[in-house]
Amino acid sequence: MSDEMALLVADIYEAAGALRRSGEVIAAAEGQTQARWQVLSVVSEQPMSVPSAARRLGVARQNVQRIANELTKDGLAAFTANPDHRTSPLLTLTPDGRRALEAISARAYASHRRIAARMPEADLATVRTLLRNLTRAVRQLDQDGPDPDLP
């Protein structure tokens, strides 16, 4: 294996960090955090239980529960009955939560346009394709289990 894969992973982590910091600035302009923005976003299309939201975001259920509790306390989300699971209510956006998400999304869209203006559109499309291929390869490796050649 060449060092290219290790360098690619390092570059992806660096890009993810830069995007996360940018997201924090965008969310903060609307009085939110990136974590709160992510939870608002994940339940924006349909109400979802905290465990389902955590799985979709790829984070610990406890973290999403803490954020969901804060969002409900602040009137941005509410828990509603879950017909499929009595003890796991659904998190849904309130009108205030939807307005907050729309404001953050508008700021994010403007920021993304500014970033994209600095890069050729064809490069963005190529990178997206490569990242989706990389994600599929990593998920397949995870499904295959441990490397039998390693101790």
N, C-alpha and C positions, 0 to 999 in steps of 0.2 A: 504494500500500500504506500502510495506517495504521501507526502506531508500535506497535499492539497486538501484532503478531507479534514484534517485537524485544523488547518488554516480557515477553511470554510466554516466550520463549527464556531471558531473564535470570532469570525466576522459576523456571523448570524447573532451571536450573543451580544456583540458590540452594537449592532444595528437595533436589536431588541431593546437594549438599555437606552439607546438614544430615543427610540420611539416611546418607550415608557416614560422617560423624563419629559418629553414633549407632551405626552398625554396628560401628565400631572399638571403641567402649566395650563393646558386647555381646560381641564376639568376644574382647576382652582379658580379660573376666571368666572365660573358659574357657582362657586362655593362648594364644590364637590371634590372628591379624590378620584383617581383613575379606577380604584377598586370599586367605588360606589357606582361610577359610570358603567363599568363592566356588568355589574349586577343589574342595574337599571336596563341596560341594553339586552341582556340575555332573557329577561322576562317581558320585554316590550312587545313581542309578537303574540305570545300566549302566556297565561299564568303558568307557573312552574313551581314544583316543590324545591325546597332548599337543596336536598340531595341531588335532584336532577340538574339544577343550576350549577352546582359544584362540579358534577361530572362533565357537563358541557364546557365549563370554563377550565377544567383540568386543575382544580385547586381543592383544598381541604374543605369538607362540609362545614367544619367549625368556623372557618373564616367567612364563608358565605352567610352562615347563620348570624354571626356578629354584625355583618354589614346589613343584612336584611332587617335585623332588629333596629339598627340605627335609622334605616330608611323609613321604617314604619313609625318610629318615634317622631321623625321629622315630617311625617305626612306625605312622603313621596311614594310610598308603597303601602300595601295592606295585605294581611293574610286573609284568605277566604277558605271556605270548606273545600276539601278535596274529596270528591265522590269515590275515588279509587283507594284512598288511604286515610282513615279517620285521624291518625296521629301525625300526619305529615301534610299540613295545610299548604295551599298554593299561594305563592307570592305574586301579586299583581300590582301594576302601576296605578297610582291615583292620577287625576288630572294634573296635579302639581308635579308629580313625578314625570309624567309625559312631557310637560312643558320644560322641565329641567333637562331631560334627555334631548329634546329637540334643540334647545339652546346650545348644549354641549356639541351635539352632532353638527350644527351649523358652523361652530368654531372649528371643529375638526375638519369639515369639508374645506373650509377656506385654507386651513393649514396644509392639508393634503394637496390642494391645487398649487400652492406656492412651492411645495417640495417637488411635485411632478413637473412643474415648469422648468426645473433645473436638470431634468433628465429626459432623454429621448423616449417617446412613448413605446417604441419597439423594444427598448431595453427593459422597460417596466413589464411589458408582456412576457418577455423572455425570462426574467427573474421570477415572475409569478409561476410560470410553467415549471421552472427548475425547482422552486420551493415546494410546489405540490408533489412533484416526483420524489424529492428528498423525503417529504413527510410520509408518502406511501411506502418508501423503502424502509424507513425507520419503523413504521408500524408493522410492516411485514416481519422485520427482524425481531421485534418484540413478540410477535405471535409465534415465531420459530423457536423461541426460548434461548437458553444459554448456548454459547459456542462450545461444542463438544471437544474442541481441541484445546480449550483453556482449562487450567487446573481448577 
